[in-house]
Structure formats: structure tokens, C-alpha cells
Amino acid sequence: MSSTVQPLAAPLPAQPRLVVVGNGMAAMRTVEELLALHPERYHITVISKEPHGSYNRILLSPVLAGEKNFDQIMLNRPEWYAEHGISLKAGVTVQAVNRARREVQLDNGEVLGYERLLLATGSNPFMIPLPNHQHPAVISFRDINDVETMLTNAASCQNVIVIGGGLLGLEAANGLNKRGIKVTVVHDTDYLLNRQLDAEAANLLKNFLQQQGVSFVLNAKTDHIALHDDGSLKGLAFKDGTMLDGQLIVMAVGVRPNVQLAKDMGLQVDKAIVVNDTLQTSDPRIYAVGECVQHRGALFGLVAPLFEQAKVCANHLAELGFACFSQKTTATTLKVTGVNLYSAGDFSGIDSESVIYRDAPNSIYKRLFFKHEKLIGAVLYGDTQDGMAYFNLIQNATPVGAIRDQLMFGVAV
């Protein structure tokens, strides 16, 4: 009687490891999209510098203003990661990445291997290198810790200075003002939101915020941050010799892509981490999304393109392999209670015509920009209900010659 020896079954391949460096909105949207496409594809580890789950940074302004609390802006609580089999390493940072060994070394000594790596390191607030800008009473407005620091320190201040009249600066000023704190915004050009609005709409916004109690210094030429003899903050000194008193300075003058890790790894970095149309870096095993990336020369700060990047990146991580990221027109809104403001497209006025509608008693201002019988830009203040409709016309390059004269009164008309 003979017997046949059955060969042993081949062991199942281990689940590939995906390590995500970053726990912000772009990172977690990518993970969520990946779970929807192929939930079992990877064993996922998320590394978070902040000691908690992910939250909606866009809603930091309402938290600062006291209109929401931190718990209300959470997107993914720690239990969500556990429910989806994701290992969350919170409160740690990456010290180094060895691309040859495909290993990530954390500052707590832990070493993680990976088959795929996703960089979503975001951006760092830019601090104008004025003398004394590293004083502890000079802070940024970037994360929940900044909000908590701001509120803790501002409560005992007679005046807070916000440097920057862009979106973030005005949101910070409005939030502090809502808390009953005296705020002065210092801006280096002659009107606010100069990248998002034209001068007339910006003036309406300035008037509204002044009525709420916010003060402004425009066309400011700052010289240095002044200190008292005891080292405490005195205020902001200008090049013309004048001084603005303040006990706390919030610097909200933009961000810079956080690319130091990518540089240390030897990835291709220009202004940010260079990625192709599939969000791959110069190392095909490594992807990048969010404010840390540069695609075809462009950088990104608004949430819409970041979420589009997340969708494309997840598609390729799931090995479906057909999506490509393309840059699209973006729109801007301001998160200030009582302000209806919307802008989209090209409103520079260069080589274009514009049509203006004004309703001064109701503080309504609309300006539409046309080129070659197409709507290319829109600035709306006070009445923004047609904003998305205008945005769609701009994004789709829809011919509007036949309805141009009526367009100001609404797309439906």
C-alpha cells in the first residue's frame, strides 16, 4: 500500500503595510477613500504629531470664536482607527526614513516597515523674521494647540495684534473679537484679502468688521517687535517710528510646505514635494498629498483640491490605476459670522471685461468678469446665493454670451 505525500499549502502573503505620515484632512481623506475602494488591501499605520485623532482645521475659527468646541470638529476619534484595523501612533514624529530598507524610524525608538508610504506632512506657519519674532508671546494660528494658547494668553491682554489681513488673519481677529478681546489687524497692502477680493468688496468687508469692533492698520511697514525692559511684549514698531501697543501677537501671514522629511529622504523637492498626476513622488513606492505637494508647478492650500488629490491617490494605492489629478478652478469663502463673501476664478481684470452690481443700502456688491463670451471670474459680497452656479460656469468654460446681460441677476434668470 503506497501513500502520496501532499505538498504543504503555500502560506498566504502577509498584508502589505501602508504607513501614513500625517493625520490631517488630506491624509485621512485618502485613507477613507482607500477603505471605501479596498478595505483589506493594507495594514495601515497612521503617524500623528498631535496627540489625538484627526479634526477639521477649517473649523478652528468657530472654536476660537466660541461658536464650537473641539469635540464638535473631530473627524476621526481614536476608536474609529481601531474599528477599521488602523494602528494610530499619536503624539510621535518621524525621525528618519530609510528608503533602501523601507523603514520609518519614530522619535520613540519604534521602527516601522512599509511597502507603501504616504507623506501628508502639511505645511508650517510662516513667521516673518522680524527682530524678536521668536518671543513666546508671538504665536501662529495653525492647530488646536495654537487656539488654546491664544485663548489662554489673550484673556489677560488689553490688545492683541494680528499680523496678516488674509483669510486666516481675519478669521483669527474675528474669533478673538467675538471673545470680547480688543484686536488690531496689521496688513501690508492697502486693502484686505487682496488675493481673494477686489478693492471695493474688501472695503465693504473692512467696514463690517470695524462695526464689530476690529481695528485695522493698512499699508503697514513693520520694523520690529518691541519688548519692555523686563522682556515682556510691548507691541509692534513701524518703520515710520510709530508703535502699536499689544501684549500678544498672532502671526497669520501664510504657510510654507513642510518638506524637511522629504528632503532628508532624498526625494525630489522644489517649493514642495514634487508629485506626478497619480500623486507619486520620485520614489514610486512613496506618495504624497496635501499642502506639502507640488503638482505641475502649483501648490495647494484649499480643501477642494486636497480632497481631489486624496481620491486619486487612494485609487492608485488600491491598484485600480486609472485616475489622474488635474488642477481646477477653486473658490474662496470667509468663515466669519455675518459675512457672506465668495470669489472664484480670475478677477485680476487683466484682458477681461467686468460688470458690476451695487446695492449700497444692503451692502451687496457683485462683479463678474468675462473673456471671449465666457465667465472667468466672480467676486460676490453680501449676496452669494449664485456663487456655486457661477463657479460651475467658470469651471466648465460655458459660453454665456446669450445670457450675459441677465447673469448678474442669477443663473436661473
C-alpha positions in Angstrom: 0.0 0.0 0.0 1.5 3.3 -1.1 0.7 6.7 0.2 1.1 10.1 -1.5 2.6 12.9 0.4 0.5 16.0 -0.1 2.5 19.2 -0.5 2.1 21.9 2.1 -0.2 24.8 1.1 1.8 27.9 0.3 1.5 30.4 3.1 -0.8 33.4 2.4 1.1 36.5 1.6 1.3 39.0 4.5 -0.9 42.0 4.2 1.2 44.9 2.6 2.0 47.7 5.0 1.0 51.3 4.3 2.5 53.9 6.6 0.8 57.3 6.6 2.9 60.2 7.9 0.4 62.8 8.9 -3.1 62.8 10.4 -4.6 65.9 8.8 -7.6 66.3 6.5 -5.7 65.3 3.3 -4.2 62.2 4.9 -7.4 60.9 6.4 -9.5 61.6 3.4 -7.0 59.5 1.4 -7.3 56.7 4.0 -11.1 56.9 3.9 -11.2 56.8 0.1 -8.9 53.8 0.2 -11.0 51.9 2.8 -14.1 52.5 0.5 -12.3 51.1 -2.5 -10.3 48.2 -1.0 -10.6 47.9 2.8 -8.5 44.8 3.1 -5.6 45.9 0.8 -3.2 47.1 3.5 -2.3 47.0 7.1 -2.4 50.8 7.8 -0.4 52.7 10.3 -1.0 56.5 10.8 1.6 58.6 12.5 0.2 61.8 14.1 2.3 64.5 15.7 -0.7 65.7 17.6 -1.9 63.5 20.5 -5.4 62.8 19.2 -7.5 61.7 16.2 -8.0 63.9 13.2 -10.1 67.1 13.2 -11.4 69.7 10.8 -8.9 72.5 10.7 -11.3 74.6 8.7 -13.5 74.9 11.8 -10.7 76.2 14.1 -12.1 79.7 13.6 -15.5 78.9 15.1 -13.7 77.2 18.0 -11.7 80.3 18.6 -14.9 82.4 18.4 -16.6 80.2 21.0 -19.2 79.0 18.4 -18.0 75.4 18.6 -15.8 73.3 20.9 -13.0 71.0 19.9 -15.2 67.9 20.3 -17.6 69.2 17.7 -14.9 69.4 15.0 -13.4 66.0 15.4 -13.5 63.9 12.2 -12.0 60.6 13.3 -11.8 59.7 17.0 -9.2 57.2 18.3 -11.9 54.4 18.4 -12.6 54.9 14.6 -9.0 53.9 13.8 -9.3 50.8 16.0 -12.7 49.9 14.4 -11.0 49.9 10.9 -8.0 48.0 12.0 -5.7 51.1 11.7 -2.8 51.5 14.1 -2.7 55.1 15.3 0.6 56.3 16.6 -0.4 59.6 18.2 1.9 62.2 19.8 5.0 61.0 17.9 7.1 62.2 15.0 9.2 60.6 12.3 12.9 61.0 12.8 14.1 59.4 9.6 13.0 57.2 6.7 15.4 54.6 5.2 14.1 54.1 1.7 16.5 51.2 0.9 15.3 49.2 3.9 11.8 50.7 3.6 11.7 51.6 7.3 10.3 54.5 9.2 12.0 55.4 12.5 9.9 57.3 15.1 11.2 59.5 17.9 10.1 57.0 20.5 12.6 54.5 19.1 10.0 52.4 17.2 10.8 51.3 13.7 8.0 50.5 11.1 8.5 48.7 7.9 6.4 49.6 4.8 5.6 48.5 1.3 3.9 51.9 0.5 4.5 55.2 2.3 2.1 58.2 2.1 3.5 61.6 3.1 0.9 64.1 4.2 3.2 66.4 6.3 1.1 69.5 5.5 2.7 72.9 6.0 4.3 75.1 8.7 3.1 78.6 9.5 5.4 81.3 8.1 6.8 83.6 10.8 8.1 86.9 9.4 11.7 87.1 10.7 11.2 90.4 12.5 13.5 91.1 15.4 12.1 89.3 18.5 9.7 87.2 16.4 10.6 84.1 18.5 9.2 85.7 21.7 6.8 83.3 23.4 4.0 86.0 23.1 4.3 85.8 19.3 2.3 82.8 18.1 0.8 81.3 14.9 -2.8 80.2 14.1 -2.4 76.7 12.7 -3.7 74.0 15.0 -5.9 73.4 18.1 -2.9 74.0 20.4 -2.5 77.5 18.9 -6.1 78.2 19.6 -5.8 77.1 23.2 -2.6 79.1 23.6 -4.3 82.1 22.0 -7.3 82.0 24.3 -5.2 81.4 27.5 -2.9 84.4 26.8 -5.4 86.7 25.2 -7.7 86.7 28.2 -5.3 88.9 30.2 -4.4 91.2 27.2 -5.5 94.8 26.7 -4.9 94.5 22.9 -4.0 91.6 20.6 -2.2 92.3 17.3 -2.9 90.1 14.3 -0.4 90.4 11.6 -2.0 89.5 8.3 -5.2 90.6 6.6 -5.7 87.4 4.6 -8.3 84.7 5.3 -6.6 83.2 8.3 -5.7 86.6 9.9 -9.3 87.9 9.6 -10.7 84.6 11.0 -8.3 84.9 14.0 -9.2 88.6 14.5 -12.9 87.9 14.3 -12.7 84.9 16.7 -10.8 86.9 19.3 -13.2 89.9 18.9 -16.1 87.5 19.5 -14.5 86.6 22.8 -14.6 90.3 23.8 -10.8 90.9 23.2 -9.6 94.1 21.6 -7.9 93.2 18.3 -6.0 95.2 15.7 -5.2 93.7 12.3 -2.0 94.9 10.6 -1.8 94.3 6.9 1.0 95.3 4.4 -1.2 96.3 1.5 -4.0 98.9 1.1 -6.9 96.5 1.3 -7.8 93.2 2.9 -7.9 89.8 1.2 -6.0 91.3 -1.7 -5.6 87.8 -3.2 -9.3 86.9 -2.9 -11.2 90.2 -3.4 -11.1 93.4 -5.4 -10.7 96.7 -3.5 -14.4 97.6 -3.4 -15.5 94.3 -1.9 -12.6 94.4 0.5 -13.7 97.9 1.7 -17.2 96.6 2.5 -15.7 93.8 4.5 -13.4 96.2 6.4 -16.4 98.4 7.2 -18.4 95.5 8.5 -15.5 94.2 10.7 -14.9 97.7 12.1 -18.5 97.9 13.1 -18.0 94.7 15.0 -15.1 96.3 16.9 -12.0 95.2 15.0 -9.3 97.9 14.2 -7.0 98.0 11.2 -3.6 99.4 10.2 -3.2 99.1 6.4 -0.2 99.7 4.2 1.8 98.9 7.3 5.6 98.8 7.1 6.7 96.8 10.2 10.1 97.3 11.7 10.4 95.1 14.8 8.6 93.5 17.7 9.2 95.7 20.7 9.8 94.5 24.2 9.7 96.1 27.6 12.9 96.2 29.8 11.7 93.2 31.7 11.4 91.2 28.4 7.6 91.2 28.1 6.0 92.1 24.8 5.4 95.8 24.3 4.0 95.8 20.8 4.8 96.3 17.1 7.0 99.1 15.9 6.7 100.5 12.4 9.3 102.0 10.1 7.8 105.5 10.4 8.6 105.4 14.1 5.1 104.8 15.4 4.2 102.0 17.8 1.1 99.8 18.2 0.8 98.5 21.8 -0.1 94.9 22.3 0.6 92.1 24.7 0.1 89.2 22.2 0.9 89.0 18.5 -0.8 86.4 16.2 1.2 86.0 13.0 -1.1 84.8 10.2 0.8 85.6 7.0 0.7 82.3 5.2 2.3 78.9 5.3 5.2 77.0 3.8 5.1 73.3 2.7 6.6 71.0 5.3 9.2 69.3 3.2 12.2 68.7 5.6 11.5 65.0 5.9 11.2 64.5 2.2 14.5 66.4 1.7 16.2 64.2 4.3 14.9 61.1 2.4 16.4 62.4 -0.9 13.0 62.8 -2.6 12.7 65.4 -5.4 11.7 68.7 -3.7 11.3 72.1 -5.3 9.0 74.5 -3.5 7.2 71.4 -2.2 7.4 67.6 -2.7 7.2 67.1 -6.5 4.4 64.6 -7.5 3.1 63.4 -10.8 -0.5 63.1 -11.9 -1.0 60.0 -9.8 0.5 61.7 -6.7 3.6 59.6 -6.8 6.9 61.1 -5.7 10.2 60.5 -7.3 10.2 57.2 -5.4 7.4 55.1 -6.9 6.7 53.4 -3.5 6.1 56.8 -1.9 3.0 59.0 -2.5 2.3 62.5 -1.2 -0.9 64.6 -0.8 -2.0 67.9 0.6 -0.3 71.2 1.3 3.2 69.5 1.2 3.0 68.7 -2.5 3.8 70.5 -5.8 2.0 69.4 -8.9 3.0 70.8 -12.3 4.5 73.8 -10.5 1.4 74.6 -8.4 1.0 74.5 -4.6 -2.3 73.9 -2.8 -4.0 75.3 0.3 -7.7 75.0 -0.2 -9.6 71.8 0.8 -11.2 71.0 -2.5 -8.0 70.2 -4.5 -6.7 68.3 -1.4 -9.7 66.1 -1.4 -9.4 65.5 -5.1 -5.7 64.5 -4.6 -6.9 62.1 -1.9 -9.3 60.4 -4.3 -6.7 60.0 -7.0 -4.0 58.8 -4.6 -6.4 56.2 -3.0 -7.3 54.9 -6.4 -3.7 54.1 -7.1 -2.9 52.7 -3.7 -5.9 50.4 -4.2 -4.2 49.4 -7.5 -7.1 50.4 -9.6 -4.7 52.6 -11.5 -6.8 54.8 -13.8 -7.3 58.2 -12.0 -5.3 61.3 -12.7 -5.2 64.6 -10.7 -5.8 67.7 -12.7 -5.9 71.3 -11.4 -9.2 73.1 -11.4 -10.6 76.5 -10.6 -11.1 77.0 -6.9 -13.4 79.2 -4.9 -12.9 81.2 -1.6 -15.3 81.8 1.3 -14.6 83.5 4.6 -15.6 81.9 7.9 -16.8 85.0 9.7 -20.3 85.0 11.2 -22.4 87.6 9.5 -20.2 87.9 6.3 -21.4 86.5 3.0 -18.4 86.5 0.7 -17.5 84.4 -2.3 -14.8 84.7 -5.0 -13.8 82.3 -7.8 -11.7 82.3 -11.0 -9.7 85.1 -12.4 -10.8 88.5 -11.1 -7.5 90.3 -11.8 -9.2 92.4 -14.6 -6.3 91.7 -17.0 -7.5 91.3 -20.6 -11.1 90.9 -19.4 -14.3 92.9 -19.1 -16.3 93.3 -15.9 -19.9 94.1 -15.0 -20.7 95.5 -11.5 -23.9 95.5 -9.5 -24.1 97.6 -6.3 -26.8 97.8 -3.7 -25.2 100.1 -1.1 -28.1 100.2 1.4 -28.0 96.4 1.8 -24.2 96.2 1.4 -24.4 94.0 -1.7 -21.7 94.1 -4.3 -21.2 91.8 -7.3 -18.6 91.9 -10.0 -18.5 89.4 -12.9 -15.5 89.1 -15.2 -15.9 88.0 -18.9 -13.5 87.0 -21.6 -14.3 85.6 -25.0 -18.0 85.3 -24.1 -17.2 83.2 -21.1 -17.4 83.9 -17.4 -13.9 83.7 -16.0 -14.2 85.2 -12.5 -16.7 86.4 -9.9 -16.5 88.5 -6.7 -19.6 88.5 -4.5 -20.2 90.3 -1.2 -23.5 90.3 0.7 -25.4 88.0 -1.7 -23.6 84.8 -2.5 -26.5 82.5 -3.4 -25.4 82.2 -7.0 -21.8 81.6 -6.1 -21.8 77.9 -6.9 -23.7 78.4 -10.2 -21.1 81.0 -11.3 -18.3 78.6 -10.2 -19.7 75.8 -12.4 -19.9 78.2 -15.4 -16.3 79.2 -14.8 -15.0 75.7 -14.2 -16.8 74.3 -17.3 -15.9 77.3 -19.5 -19.5 77.5 -20.5 -20.3 80.1 -23.3 -22.6 82.7 -21.7 -22.8 85.3 -24.5 -26.6 84.8 -24.9 -27.3 85.3 -21.2 -24.5 87.7 -20.2 -26.8 90.7 -19.6 -29.1 88.7 -17.3 -26.3 86.7 -15.5 -25.8 89.3 -12.8 -29.4 88.7 -11.6 -28.9 85.0 -11.2 -28.1 82.0 -13.4 -31.7 80.8 -13.2 -32.9 84.2 -14.6 
